[in-house]
Amino acid sequence: MSIPTEYPFDFDPTYGFGVEELLAIRPPEGPPGFDDFWRTRYVAGRSLDPQPKLSASQSSHPDWETYDISYRSTDDFAIGGWLLLPRNGTIKRGLVVGHGYGGRDTPDFSIPVAETAVLFPCFRGLSRSQRPPIPSEAAGHVLYDIDKLDRYILGGCVEDLWLAVSVLTELYPEIDGRIGYSGASFGGGIGALAIPYDARIDRGNLVVPTFGNVPLWLSLPTLGSGHSVQAYLKTHPGVIETLRFFDAATAARRIRIPMLMAVAQFDPAVAPPCQFSIANALPTSTHHETVILDAGHFEYPGSEEQQAFLTERVRQFFGVT
């Protein structure tokens, strides 16, 4: 094990939790109306035509045909991103790939999948989907409309994911029902919120996901987006009622498809107890797998070996027809 013991923070990013304690954490139940809230939003999103538009991309790769893509999401929001298509073989599956709160500048050409149409959307307000007055940095983005349950920015990002699935099914109807989702950190939390309500997604991969177990997320010191929300909460305590509807661990209790989770024992940006709350929330199933990393959002000895192992598991996980 290579859990870091030296770090430049004034708090311990393990929070004193060992593996057994992390695996014992249970997710919160969630507020009344949680499912109705998300199902209503999903039905409204499914009714929209995303109107995808493709154009030649300046990015290129020998294994992938690369396109810039844009589509319309809820609130007539213009979402930008990239679409990768395999140069060899047929398209048998689809994959939507989310991003962290750092956004995305290019598609990830090292994505370990084959015969797959891979869509990299930029969630609203970030990277290719920036739009004033939404802040494009994490500390401001996570607070945008946080006091409005139906307008909070995270809900729109979940809808952007659902509309990304609609884009793939519109462009390639033959892969309907064979579309996966993969997301890390911010993208992991958004994925946990979106997946339970979209039956078109058949498997998911979440890596060091955020927004899990809101009571813990708001109480543990962190460098991540949670720090901004914690500061806001001091003067706006009522916002906790909004945040209960955006608890990724509560949502994960409803996931019924195979999941590959990767959670860390040490993480200064996404507290490990919050990550494990999401993984632990998954209903008991032989179809789920959890990979435990020594650390997340931090360089550590052995990280290359652990990432190589996780990459191979992702390759196998999404290598289904």
FENKA-V983929 format. One record per helix or strand of 3 or more residues. SS is the DSSP state (h for helix, s for strand). FROM is the first residue (numbers start at 1). TO is the last residue. If there is no record, write none. Layout:
# FENKA-V983929
[[SS:FROM:TO] [SS:FROM:TO]]
This chain:
# FENKA-V983929
[[h:19:23] [h:34:46] [s:53:56] [s:64:72] [h:74:76] [s:78:86] [s:93:97] [s:116:121] [h:127:129] [h:138:141] [h:153:171] [h:173:175] [s:179:184] [h:186:195] [s:201:207] [h:214:217] [h:225:235] [h:237:246] [h:248:252] [s:258:264] [h:272:281] [s:289:293] [h:303:318]]
